[in-house]
Amino acid sequence: MEKKEIRVTVWNEFIHEKQVPEIAEIYPDGIHGYIAGFLEKAGMKTRLASLEMPEHGLTEEVLGSTDVLVWWGHMAHEKVGDEVVQRVYEHVQNGMGLILLHSSHASKIFSKLCGTTTLNLKWRESGDKEILWVVEPGHPIVQGLGESIILEHEETYGERFDIPKPDDLVFISWFSGGEVFRSGCCYNRGRGHIFYFQPGHETFPTYHNPDIQKVICNAVRWAAPVDGPVPKQGMCASIL
């Protein structure tokens, strides 16, 4: 059977790259543009969306033709409209995959899906070394990786991370300052698959790392909807 092309929408606030020249040098087409680039090389069909677009680029039409939504947010979580958050929420419940990157742990959509709150972890912008350890080696998201990914410089995140217990914990990170962090967390909500992946601070070229790219590509494939049954709810009748 021929594999279906995965349709990915990559969403980004797209603010840092416009305000800070050093970040624009790392990601001249925006973080979302760079991520879309390596997803396209992996054989996926991509579309870009950002905060400043009408309805943040996440209209019903866009989401209706999206298999997986990749979300990068940091400094403008509260500027995302509640009606758009609700729309994304409903699409995830109905089977659309969602990949949340870096500071998207504080996004409205992650809060709505998983009950998180903002500022719910330790953090430090010190450029510490990070080692992401694979703790679920049989998971599809780590296919083709070694037992760890080493990033020479990343923003430090530390426990306690106030999240629901993940359905699958794929990565745990150690930072050279001593902190540890649950950095790769999978959830199922409704018919949708969700993956939170911690690395990706805007001042470091984290998404240039081939292993980080592989994780995101694998996660998109894992999160893509399958042609399974759609549960019907309400009063049930005998099927015998």
C-alpha positions in Angstrom: 0.0 0.0 0.0 1.3 3.4 -0.9 2.1 5.6 2.1 0.0 8.8 2.4 2.0 12.1 2.4 1.8 13.7 5.8 0.6 17.2 5.8 2.3 19.4 8.4 1.6 22.9 9.5 4.5 24.5 11.4 3.4 27.3 13.7 5.7 29.9 15.3 5.2 33.2 17.0 7.8 34.6 14.6 8.8 37.5 16.9 12.3 36.7 18.1 13.7 36.4 14.6 12.4 39.9 13.7 13.7 41.6 16.8 17.1 40.1 17.4 19.6 40.0 14.5 21.7 37.2 16.1 18.6 34.9 16.0 17.8 35.9 12.5 21.3 34.8 11.5 20.6 31.3 12.9 17.1 31.1 11.4 16.8 33.6 8.5 13.4 32.3 7.4 12.2 31.9 11.0 12.3 28.9 13.2 9.2 27.6 11.6 10.7 28.0 8.1 13.8 26.1 9.1 11.8 23.2 10.7 9.5 23.1 7.6 12.6 22.8 5.5 13.9 19.6 7.0 10.4 18.1 7.2 10.1 18.7 3.5 13.4 16.9 2.9 12.0 14.0 4.8 9.1 13.8 2.4 6.4 15.7 4.1 4.1 18.5 2.8 4.4 21.6 4.9 2.6 24.9 5.5 3.7 27.8 7.6 1.6 29.8 10.1 2.4 32.5 12.6 0.9 34.7 15.3 0.5 37.8 13.1 -1.6 36.1 10.4 -5.4 36.3 10.5 -6.6 33.7 13.0 -2.9 33.1 13.6 -2.9 31.1 10.3 -4.9 28.4 12.0 -8.2 28.7 10.3 -10.7 25.8 10.1 -9.7 25.2 6.5 -6.0 25.0 7.5 -6.5 22.7 10.4 -8.9 20.5 8.4 -6.1 19.8 5.9 -3.4 19.3 8.6 -2.3 15.9 9.8 0.2 17.2 12.3 0.6 20.6 13.8 4.1 21.6 15.0 4.0 24.5 17.6 6.9 26.7 18.7 6.1 29.4 21.3 8.0 31.5 23.9 7.1 35.1 24.5 3.5 35.6 23.3 1.5 32.7 24.7 -1.2 35.1 26.0 -1.6 36.7 22.6 -3.0 33.5 21.1 -6.8 33.8 20.8 -8.9 31.5 22.9 -11.1 30.7 19.9 -8.1 29.5 18.0 -6.9 27.4 21.0 -10.4 25.8 21.1 -10.3 25.0 17.4 -6.9 23.4 17.7 -8.1 21.4 20.8 -11.0 20.0 18.9 -8.9 18.9 16.0 -6.4 17.2 18.3 -9.3 15.4 20.0 -10.5 14.3 16.5 -7.1 12.9 15.5 -4.7 15.7 14.5 -1.2 15.2 15.9 0.5 18.0 17.9 4.2 18.4 18.4 5.0 21.1 21.1 8.5 22.4 21.1 10.6 24.1 23.8 8.7 26.8 25.7 5.4 25.6 24.2 5.0 23.9 27.6 3.5 27.2 28.7 1.2 27.6 25.7 -2.5 27.8 26.1 -3.1 24.7 24.0 -0.8 22.5 26.1 -2.5 23.9 29.2 -5.9 23.0 27.8 -4.9 19.5 26.7 -2.8 18.5 29.7 -3.7 20.8 32.6 -0.4 22.5 32.8 0.3 26.1 34.1 2.8 28.7 33.0 6.2 29.1 34.7 5.9 25.5 36.0 9.6 24.5 35.9 13.1 25.7 36.7 15.0 27.4 34.0 18.3 29.2 33.4 19.7 30.9 30.2 23.3 29.9 30.7 24.1 27.8 27.6 24.8 24.7 29.7 25.6 21.4 28.0 22.6 19.1 27.7 22.5 15.3 27.3 19.2 13.9 26.3 19.1 10.2 27.3 16.7 7.8 25.5 14.7 6.0 28.2 12.2 4.3 25.9 14.5 2.7 23.3 11.6 0.8 21.6 9.6 3.9 20.9 9.1 5.0 17.2 10.3 8.6 18.0 13.8 7.4 18.8 14.2 5.2 15.7 17.6 5.6 14.2 19.2 7.3 17.2 22.0 6.3 19.6 21.3 6.1 23.3 21.8 9.9 23.8 21.9 13.3 22.0 24.5 15.8 23.2 23.9 19.5 22.8 26.9 21.6 23.7 24.7 24.6 24.5 21.0 24.8 25.5 18.8 26.7 27.8 18.5 24.8 31.1 15.1 23.4 32.2 14.8 21.6 35.5 12.4 19.6 37.6 9.9 19.8 39.0 8.0 20.0 35.7 4.4 20.3 36.7 2.8 18.1 34.0 0.5 15.1 34.1 2.4 11.8 34.1 3.3 11.1 30.4 1.7 8.1 28.7 5.3 7.5 27.5 8.5 9.2 28.6 10.9 9.0 25.8 13.8 11.3 26.9 15.2 12.5 30.2 17.8 15.3 30.1 20.8 16.1 32.2 22.4 19.6 32.2 25.9 20.5 33.2 24.5 22.7 36.0 23.1 19.6 37.7 19.4 19.8 36.7 17.5 16.9 35.2 14.3 17.2 33.1 11.6 15.1 31.5 12.4 16.4 28.0 10.4 14.1 25.7 6.8 13.3 26.8 4.0 11.6 24.9 0.3 11.9 25.5 -2.9 10.6 24.0 -5.9 12.9 24.0 -9.1 11.7 22.3 -7.9 10.3 18.9 -4.8 12.6 18.8 -1.2 12.0 19.7 0.9 14.7 21.4 4.6 15.0 21.9 6.4 17.6 24.0 10.1 18.0 23.2 12.1 20.4 25.3 15.3 21.5 23.3 15.1 24.5 20.9 16.0 27.8 22.6 16.0 30.5 19.9 19.6 31.8 20.6 21.2 28.4 19.9 21.2 26.4 16.6 19.5 23.4 18.2 17.3 22.6 15.2 20.4 22.4 13.0 21.4 19.3 14.9 20.7 16.2 12.7 19.6 14.1 15.7 17.2 16.8 16.8 15.8 16.9 13.3 15.4 13.1 13.3 13.4 13.2 16.6 11.0 15.8 15.2 10.6 13.9 11.9 10.0 10.7 13.8 7.6 12.4 16.1 5.6 13.8 13.2 5.3 10.3 11.7 4.3 8.9 15.1 1.7 11.6 15.7 0.1 11.5 12.2 -3.5 10.2 12.3 -4.4 6.7 11.2 -7.5 5.6 9.3 -9.1 3.9 12.3 -12.7 3.8 13.5 -14.4 7.0 14.7 -16.2 6.3 18.0 -19.9 7.2 18.0 -21.2 8.6 21.3 -24.7 8.9 22.7 -27.4 6.3 23.3 -26.2 2.9 22.2 -28.3 0.2 20.5 -27.6 -3.5 20.5 -25.2 -4.7 17.8 -26.1 -8.3 18.1 
